[in-house]
Amino acid sequence: MVKKRENLLVLGMVCLIIALLFDIFGKSNFILDIVILLFIGIALFSNAGYLVMAPSEKKKK
């Protein structure tokens, strides 16, 4: 069964892939840049949440 912390890691990786695809295939404009930064921000916060939750689950075992 997939744990919550692994879902955060997957969310971060998917957001980075989406941001990369928008950057490669999208024409450069202000709104697209904001969307790309939004996906990168989601990826940063979800990966930070993974890093915070990972050691706490190890201590429970």
PyMOL Python script that loads the backbone (N, CA, C, O; Angstrom):
from pymol import cmd

cmd.read_pdbstr("""\
ATOM      1  N   MET A   1       0.840  -1.179   0.000  1.00  0.00           N
ATOM      2  CA  MET A   1       0.000   0.000   0.000  1.00  0.00           C
ATOM      3  C   MET A   1       0.885   1.241   0.000  1.00  0.00           C
ATOM      4  O   MET A   1       1.902   1.286   0.691  1.00  0.00           O
ATOM      5  N   VAL A   2       0.500   2.231  -0.765  1.00  0.00           N
ATOM      6  CA  VAL A   2       1.286   3.452  -0.886  1.00  0.00           C
ATOM      7  C   VAL A   2       1.026   4.337   0.319  1.00  0.00           C
ATOM      8  O   VAL A   2      -0.119   4.559   0.714  1.00  0.00           O
ATOM      9  N   LYS A   3       2.107   4.838   0.895  1.00  0.00           N
ATOM     10  CA  LYS A   3       1.982   5.683   2.074  1.00  0.00           C
ATOM     11  C   LYS A   3       1.831   7.141   1.661  1.00  0.00           C
ATOM     12  O   LYS A   3       2.094   7.507   0.516  1.00  0.00           O
ATOM     13  N   LYS A   4       1.405   7.966   2.612  1.00  0.00           N
ATOM     14  CA  LYS A   4       1.154   9.368   2.322  1.00  0.00           C
ATOM     15  C   LYS A   4       2.433  10.082   1.907  1.00  0.00           C
ATOM     16  O   LYS A   4       2.403  10.942   1.026  1.00  0.00           O
ATOM     17  N   ARG A   5       3.528   9.746   2.516  1.00  0.00           N
ATOM     18  CA  ARG A   5       4.772  10.436   2.181  1.00  0.00           C
ATOM     19  C   ARG A   5       5.229  10.102   0.768  1.00  0.00           C
ATOM     20  O   ARG A   5       5.839  10.940   0.104  1.00  0.00           O
ATOM     21  N   GLU A   6       4.943   8.892   0.298  1.00  0.00           N
ATOM     22  CA  GLU A   6       5.303   8.537  -1.070  1.00  0.00           C
ATOM     23  C   GLU A   6       4.411   9.271  -2.065  1.00  0.00           C
ATOM     24  O   GLU A   6       4.858   9.597  -3.164  1.00  0.00           O
ATOM     25  N   ASN A   7       3.170   9.534  -1.703  1.00  0.00           N
ATOM     26  CA  ASN A   7       2.289  10.325  -2.565  1.00  0.00           C
ATOM     27  C   ASN A   7       2.824  11.740  -2.740  1.00  0.00           C
ATOM     28  O   ASN A   7       2.709  12.316  -3.822  1.00  0.00           O
ATOM     29  N   LEU A   8       3.407  12.306  -1.687  1.00  0.00           N
ATOM     30  CA  LEU A   8       3.987  13.644  -1.792  1.00  0.00           C
ATOM     31  C   LEU A   8       5.173  13.655  -2.747  1.00  0.00           C
ATOM     32  O   LEU A   8       5.352  14.599  -3.517  1.00  0.00           O
ATOM     33  N   LEU A   9       5.970  12.619  -2.693  1.00  0.00           N
ATOM     34  CA  LEU A   9       7.121  12.530  -3.587  1.00  0.00           C
ATOM     35  C   LEU A   9       6.676  12.391  -5.038  1.00  0.00           C
ATOM     36  O   LEU A   9       7.251  13.017  -5.928  1.00  0.00           O
ATOM     37  N   VAL A  10       5.663  11.579  -5.275  1.00  0.00           N
ATOM     38  CA  VAL A  10       5.137  11.402  -6.636  1.00  0.00           C
ATOM     39  C   VAL A  10       4.526  12.704  -7.138  1.00  0.00           C
ATOM     40  O   VAL A  10       4.719  13.063  -8.300  1.00  0.00           O
ATOM     41  N   LEU A  11       3.799  13.414  -6.292  1.00  0.00           N
ATOM     42  CA  LEU A  11       3.220  14.700  -6.676  1.00  0.00           C
ATOM     43  C   LEU A  11       4.305  15.680  -7.095  1.00  0.00           C
ATOM     44  O   LEU A  11       4.152  16.391  -8.088  1.00  0.00           O
ATOM     45  N   GLY A  12       5.388  15.721  -6.351  1.00  0.00           N
ATOM     46  CA  GLY A  12       6.493  16.612  -6.698  1.00  0.00           C
ATOM     47  C   GLY A  12       7.120  16.274  -8.032  1.00  0.00           C
ATOM     48  O   GLY A  12       7.416  17.167  -8.827  1.00  0.00           O
ATOM     49  N   MET A  13       7.325  15.000  -8.284  1.00  0.00           N
ATOM     50  CA  MET A  13       7.929  14.597  -9.555  1.00  0.00           C
ATOM     51  C   MET A  13       6.999  14.875 -10.743  1.00  0.00           C
ATOM     52  O   MET A  13       7.458  15.298 -11.804  1.00  0.00           O
ATOM     53  N   VAL A  14       5.701  14.639 -10.567  1.00  0.00           N
ATOM     54  CA  VAL A  14       4.742  14.909 -11.642  1.00  0.00           C
ATOM     55  C   VAL A  14       4.681  16.411 -11.939  1.00  0.00           C
ATOM     56  O   VAL A  14       4.610  16.812 -13.100  1.00  0.00           O
ATOM     57  N   CYS A  15       4.708  17.228 -10.903  1.00  0.00           N
ATOM     58  CA  CYS A  15       4.678  18.677 -11.115  1.00  0.00           C
ATOM     59  C   CYS A  15       5.929  19.161 -11.839  1.00  0.00           C
ATOM     60  O   CYS A  15       5.854  20.054 -12.683  1.00  0.00           O
ATOM     61  N   LEU A  16       7.077  18.576 -11.514  1.00  0.00           N
ATOM     62  CA  LEU A  16       8.293  18.965 -12.218  1.00  0.00           C
ATOM     63  C   LEU A  16       8.250  18.550 -13.687  1.00  0.00           C
ATOM     64  O   LEU A  16       8.712  19.290 -14.556  1.00  0.00           O
ATOM     65  N   ILE A  17       7.701  17.379 -13.965  1.00  0.00           N
ATOM     66  CA  ILE A  17       7.582  16.928 -15.354  1.00  0.00           C
ATOM     67  C   ILE A  17       6.625  17.825 -16.133  1.00  0.00           C
ATOM     68  O   ILE A  17       6.909  18.180 -17.277  1.00  0.00           O
ATOM     69  N   ILE A  18       5.500  18.195 -15.532  1.00  0.00           N
ATOM     70  CA  ILE A  18       4.545  19.079 -16.195  1.00  0.00           C
ATOM     71  C   ILE A  18       5.177  20.443 -16.467  1.00  0.00           C
ATOM     72  O   ILE A  18       5.002  21.004 -17.548  1.00  0.00           O
ATOM     73  N   ALA A  19       5.914  20.980 -15.483  1.00  0.00           N
ATOM     74  CA  ALA A  19       6.570  22.270 -15.676  1.00  0.00           C
ATOM     75  C   ALA A  19       7.602  22.195 -16.796  1.00  0.00           C
ATOM     76  O   ALA A  19       7.722  23.129 -17.589  1.00  0.00           O
ATOM     77  N   LEU A  20       8.338  21.104 -16.869  1.00  0.00           N
ATOM     78  CA  LEU A  20       9.329  20.931 -17.931  1.00  0.00           C
ATOM     79  C   LEU A  20       8.658  20.845 -19.303  1.00  0.00           C
ATOM     80  O   LEU A  20       9.140  21.437 -20.268  1.00  0.00           O
ATOM     81  N   LEU A  21       7.548  20.109 -19.389  1.00  0.00           N
ATOM     82  CA  LEU A  21       6.839  20.007 -20.662  1.00  0.00           C
ATOM     83  C   LEU A  21       6.260  21.348 -21.101  1.00  0.00           C
ATOM     84  O   LEU A  21       6.310  21.687 -22.283  1.00  0.00           O
ATOM     85  N   PHE A  22       5.707  22.115 -20.153  1.00  0.00           N
ATOM     86  CA  PHE A  22       5.206  23.444 -20.495  1.00  0.00           C
ATOM     87  C   PHE A  22       6.337  24.342 -20.981  1.00  0.00           C
ATOM     88  O   PHE A  22       6.159  25.139 -21.903  1.00  0.00           O
ATOM     89  N   ASP A  23       7.495  24.205 -20.355  1.00  0.00           N
ATOM     90  CA  ASP A  23       8.631  25.029 -20.736  1.00  0.00           C
ATOM     91  C   ASP A  23       9.137  24.663 -22.130  1.00  0.00           C
ATOM     92  O   ASP A  23       9.502  25.545 -22.907  1.00  0.00           O
ATOM     93  N   ILE A  24       9.159  23.396 -22.446  1.00  0.00           N
ATOM     94  CA  ILE A  24       9.680  22.958 -23.743  1.00  0.00           C
ATOM     95  C   ILE A  24       8.701  23.285 -24.864  1.00  0.00           C
ATOM     96  O   ILE A  24       9.104  23.841 -25.886  1.00  0.00           O
ATOM     97  N   PHE A  25       7.432  22.953 -24.695  1.00  0.00           N
ATOM     98  CA  PHE A  25       6.474  23.054 -25.790  1.00  0.00           C
ATOM     99  C   PHE A  25       5.658  24.340 -25.806  1.00  0.00           C
ATOM    100  O   PHE A  25       4.963  24.604 -26.787  1.00  0.00           O
ATOM    101  N   GLY A  26       5.720  25.137 -24.762  1.00  0.00           N
ATOM    102  CA  GLY A  26       4.926  26.358 -24.716  1.00  0.00           C
ATOM    103  C   GLY A  26       5.687  27.549 -25.254  1.00  0.00           C
ATOM    104  O   GLY A  26       6.913  27.618 -25.171  1.00  0.00           O
ATOM    105  N   LYS A  27       4.934  28.486 -25.809  1.00  0.00           N
ATOM    106  CA  LYS A  27       5.539  29.736 -26.257  1.00  0.00           C
ATOM    107  C   LYS A  27       5.743  30.628 -25.037  1.00  0.00           C
ATOM    108  O   LYS A  27       4.923  30.644 -24.119  1.00  0.00           O
ATOM    109  N   SER A  28       6.811  31.345 -25.042  1.00  0.00           N
ATOM    110  CA  SER A  28       7.171  32.147 -23.878  1.00  0.00           C
ATOM    111  C   SER A  28       6.224  33.344 -23.733  1.00  0.00           C
ATOM    112  O   SER A  28       6.182  34.229 -24.588  1.00  0.00           O
ATOM    113  N   ASN A  29       5.481  33.347 -22.653  1.00  0.00           N
ATOM    114  CA  ASN A  29       4.690  34.513 -22.276  1.00  0.00           C
ATOM    115  C   ASN A  29       4.564  34.547 -20.761  1.00  0.00           C
ATOM    116  O   ASN A  29       4.950  33.601 -20.074  1.00  0.00           O
ATOM    117  N   PHE A  30       4.029  35.630 -20.253  1.00  0.00           N
ATOM    118  CA  PHE A  30       4.007  35.866 -18.806  1.00  0.00           C
ATOM    119  C   PHE A  30       3.129  34.854 -18.067  1.00  0.00           C
ATOM    120  O   PHE A  30       3.525  34.342 -17.021  1.00  0.00           O
ATOM    121  N   ILE A  31       1.961  34.567 -18.593  1.00  0.00           N
ATOM    122  CA  ILE A  31       1.029  33.671 -17.903  1.00  0.00           C
ATOM    123  C   ILE A  31       1.583  32.250 -17.848  1.00  0.00           C
ATOM    124  O   ILE A  31       1.465  31.576 -16.824  1.00  0.00           O
ATOM    125  N   LEU A  32       2.184  31.793 -18.942  1.00  0.00           N
ATOM    126  CA  LEU A  32       2.775  30.457 -18.948  1.00  0.00           C
ATOM    127  C   LEU A  32       3.935  30.371 -17.962  1.00  0.00           C
ATOM    128  O   LEU A  32       4.121  29.341 -17.313  1.00  0.00           O
ATOM    129  N   ASP A  33       4.713  31.437 -17.845  1.00  0.00           N
ATOM    130  CA  ASP A  33       5.802  31.447 -16.868  1.00  0.00           C
ATOM    131  C   ASP A  33       5.269  31.364 -15.436  1.00  0.00           C
ATOM    132  O   ASP A  33       5.870  30.702 -14.589  1.00  0.00           O
ATOM    133  N   ILE A  34       4.158  32.025 -15.166  1.00  0.00           N
ATOM    134  CA  ILE A  34       3.544  31.962 -13.832  1.00  0.00           C
ATOM    135  C   ILE A  34       3.058  30.542 -13.542  1.00  0.00           C
ATOM    136  O   ILE A  34       3.228  30.043 -12.429  1.00  0.00           O
ATOM    137  N   VAL A  35       2.452  29.889 -14.543  1.00  0.00           N
ATOM    138  CA  VAL A  35       1.972  28.510 -14.362  1.00  0.00           C
ATOM    139  C   VAL A  35       3.154  27.571 -14.103  1.00  0.00           C
ATOM    140  O   VAL A  35       3.073  26.694 -13.243  1.00  0.00           O
ATOM    141  N   ILE A  36       4.241  27.753 -14.839  1.00  0.00           N
ATOM    142  CA  ILE A  36       5.434  26.924 -14.641  1.00  0.00           C
ATOM    143  C   ILE A  36       5.977  27.121 -13.230  1.00  0.00           C
ATOM    144  O   ILE A  36       6.318  26.151 -12.552  1.00  0.00           O
ATOM    145  N   LEU A  37       6.058  28.371 -12.789  1.00  0.00           N
ATOM    146  CA  LEU A  37       6.533  28.638 -11.424  1.00  0.00           C
ATOM    147  C   LEU A  37       5.598  28.060 -10.370  1.00  0.00           C
ATOM    148  O   LEU A  37       6.048  27.627  -9.310  1.00  0.00           O
ATOM    149  N   LEU A  38       4.299  28.051 -10.655  1.00  0.00           N
ATOM    150  CA  LEU A  38       3.340  27.449  -9.727  1.00  0.00           C
ATOM    151  C   LEU A  38       3.602  25.950  -9.575  1.00  0.00           C
ATOM    152  O   LEU A  38       3.617  25.431  -8.459  1.00  0.00           O
ATOM    153  N   PHE A  39       3.808  25.256 -10.700  1.00  0.00           N
ATOM    154  CA  PHE A  39       4.098  23.824 -10.626  1.00  0.00           C
ATOM    155  C   PHE A  39       5.429  23.555  -9.926  1.00  0.00           C
ATOM    156  O   PHE A  39       5.547  22.581  -9.183  1.00  0.00           O
ATOM    157  N   ILE A  40       6.418  24.394 -10.150  1.00  0.00           N
ATOM    158  CA  ILE A  40       7.707  24.223  -9.461  1.00  0.00           C
ATOM    159  C   ILE A  40       7.535  24.460  -7.961  1.00  0.00           C
ATOM    160  O   ILE A  40       8.138  23.757  -7.151  1.00  0.00           O
ATOM    161  N   GLY A  41       6.719  25.444  -7.589  1.00  0.00           N
ATOM    162  CA  GLY A  41       6.458  25.700  -6.172  1.00  0.00           C
ATOM    163  C   GLY A  41       5.740  24.536  -5.501  1.00  0.00           C
ATOM    164  O   GLY A  41       6.072  24.167  -4.374  1.00  0.00           O
ATOM    165  N   ILE A  42       4.757  23.955  -6.190  1.00  0.00           N
ATOM    166  CA  ILE A  42       4.070  22.785  -5.644  1.00  0.00           C
ATOM    167  C   ILE A  42       5.053  21.640  -5.445  1.00  0.00           C
ATOM    168  O   ILE A  42       5.006  20.937  -4.436  1.00  0.00           O
ATOM    169  N   ALA A  43       5.946  21.459  -6.418  1.00  0.00           N
ATOM    170  CA  ALA A  43       6.940  20.394  -6.318  1.00  0.00           C
ATOM    171  C   ALA A  43       7.875  20.623  -5.138  1.00  0.00           C
ATOM    172  O   ALA A  43       8.203  19.680  -4.417  1.00  0.00           O
ATOM    173  N   LEU A  44       8.305  21.858  -4.934  1.00  0.00           N
ATOM    174  CA  LEU A  44       9.197  22.154  -3.812  1.00  0.00           C
ATOM    175  C   LEU A  44       8.537  21.869  -2.469  1.00  0.00           C
ATOM    176  O   LEU A  44       9.140  21.249  -1.593  1.00  0.00           O
ATOM    177  N   PHE A  45       7.290  22.326  -2.309  1.00  0.00           N
ATOM    178  CA  PHE A  45       6.613  22.130  -1.027  1.00  0.00           C
ATOM    179  C   PHE A  45       6.250  20.672  -0.777  1.00  0.00           C
ATOM    180  O   PHE A  45       6.308  20.209   0.362  1.00  0.00           O
ATOM    181  N   SER A  46       5.878  19.941  -1.824  1.00  0.00           N
ATOM    182  CA  SER A  46       5.550  18.531  -1.611  1.00  0.00           C
ATOM    183  C   SER A  46       6.802  17.717  -1.290  1.00  0.00           C
ATOM    184  O   SER A  46       6.753  16.810  -0.459  1.00  0.00           O
ATOM    185  N   ASN A  47       7.928  18.034  -1.945  1.00  0.00           N
ATOM    186  CA  ASN A  47       9.170  17.329  -1.630  1.00  0.00           C
ATOM    187  C   ASN A  47       9.692  17.715  -0.248  1.00  0.00           C
ATOM    188  O   ASN A  47      10.285  16.888   0.445  1.00  0.00           O
ATOM    189  N   ALA A  48       9.474  18.961   0.154  1.00  0.00           N
ATOM    190  CA  ALA A  48       9.848  19.364   1.509  1.00  0.00           C
ATOM    191  C   ALA A  48       8.997  18.626   2.539  1.00  0.00           C
ATOM    192  O   ALA A  48       9.499  18.212   3.584  1.00  0.00           O
ATOM    193  N   GLY A  49       7.714  18.464   2.242  1.00  0.00           N
ATOM    194  CA  GLY A  49       6.853  17.686   3.139  1.00  0.00           C
ATOM    195  C   GLY A  49       7.293  16.248   3.235  1.00  0.00           C
ATOM    196  O   GLY A  49       7.216  15.645   4.305  1.00  0.00           O
ATOM    197  N   TYR A  50       7.757  15.686   2.129  1.00  0.00           N
ATOM    198  CA  TYR A  50       8.284  14.314   2.140  1.00  0.00           C
ATOM    199  C   TYR A  50       9.517  14.233   3.038  1.00  0.00           C
ATOM    200  O   TYR A  50       9.650  13.302   3.833  1.00  0.00           O
ATOM    201  N   LEU A  51      10.409  15.201   2.912  1.00  0.00           N
ATOM    202  CA  LEU A  51      11.626  15.178   3.723  1.00  0.00           C
ATOM    203  C   LEU A  51      11.332  15.349   5.206  1.00  0.00           C
ATOM    204  O   LEU A  51      12.062  14.821   6.045  1.00  0.00           O
ATOM    205  N   VAL A  52      10.284  16.074   5.535  1.00  0.00           N
ATOM    206  CA  VAL A  52       9.918  16.263   6.946  1.00  0.00           C
ATOM    207  C   VAL A  52       9.252  15.008   7.497  1.00  0.00           C
ATOM    208  O   VAL A  52       9.500  14.629   8.642  1.00  0.00           O
ATOM    209  N   MET A  53       8.406  14.355   6.692  1.00  0.00           N
ATOM    210  CA  MET A  53       7.650  13.204   7.179  1.00  0.00           C
ATOM    211  C   MET A  53       8.460  11.909   7.190  1.00  0.00           C
ATOM    212  O   MET A  53       8.155  11.009   7.973  1.00  0.00           O
ATOM    213  N   ALA A  54       9.469  11.793   6.354  1.00  0.00           N
ATOM    214  CA  ALA A  54      10.217  10.542   6.242  1.00  0.00           C
ATOM    215  C   ALA A  54      10.930  10.163   7.551  1.00  0.00           C
ATOM    216  O   ALA A  54      10.796   9.018   7.984  1.00  0.00           O
ATOM    217  N   PRO A  55      11.670  11.055   8.193  1.00  0.00           N
ATOM    218  CA  PRO A  55      12.336  10.646   9.450  1.00  0.00           C
ATOM    219  C   PRO A  55      11.357  10.362  10.583  1.00  0.00           C
ATOM    220  O   PRO A  55      11.645   9.532  11.445  1.00  0.00           O
ATOM    221  N   SER A  56      10.209  11.032  10.602  1.00  0.00           N
ATOM    222  CA  SER A  56       9.256  10.826  11.691  1.00  0.00           C
ATOM    223  C   SER A  56       8.634   9.439  11.598  1.00  0.00           C
ATOM    224  O   SER A  56       8.307   8.858  12.633  1.00  0.00           O
ATOM    225  N   GLU A  57       8.457   8.882  10.396  1.00  0.00           N
ATOM    226  CA  GLU A  57       7.909   7.543  10.262  1.00  0.00           C
ATOM    227  C   GLU A  57       8.939   6.478  10.618  1.00  0.00           C
ATOM    228  O   GLU A  57       8.583   5.391  11.073  1.00  0.00           O
ATOM    229  N   LYS A  58      10.207   6.790  10.412  1.00  0.00           N
ATOM    230  CA  LYS A  58      11.250   5.846  10.807  1.00  0.00           C
ATOM    231  C   LYS A  58      11.322   5.710  12.324  1.00  0.00           C
ATOM    232  O   LYS A  58      11.599   4.629  12.843  1.00  0.00           O
ATOM    233  N   LYS A  59      11.072   6.811  13.033  1.00  0.00           N
ATOM    234  CA  LYS A  59      11.128   6.773  14.495  1.00  0.00           C
ATOM    235  C   LYS A  59       9.973   5.962  15.076  1.00  0.00           C
ATOM    236  O   LYS A  59      10.112   5.390  16.158  1.00  0.00           O
ATOM    237  N   LYS A  60       8.843   5.900  14.385  1.00  0.00           N
ATOM    238  CA  LYS A  60       7.680   5.174  14.889  1.00  0.00           C
ATOM    239  C   LYS A  60       7.901   3.662  14.873  1.00  0.00           C
ATOM    240  O   LYS A  60       7.295   2.940  15.665  1.00  0.00           O
ATOM    241  N   LYS A  61       8.754   3.183  13.985  1.00  0.00           N
ATOM    242  CA  LYS A  61       8.964   1.729  13.854  1.00  0.00           C
ATOM    243  C   LYS A  61       9.829   1.168  14.937  1.00  0.00           C
ATOM    244  O   LYS A  61      10.091  -0.034  14.957  1.00  0.00           O
TER     245      LYS A  61
END
""", "prot")
cmd.dss("prot")
cmd.show_as("cartoon", "prot")
cmd.util.cbc("prot")
cmd.orient("prot")
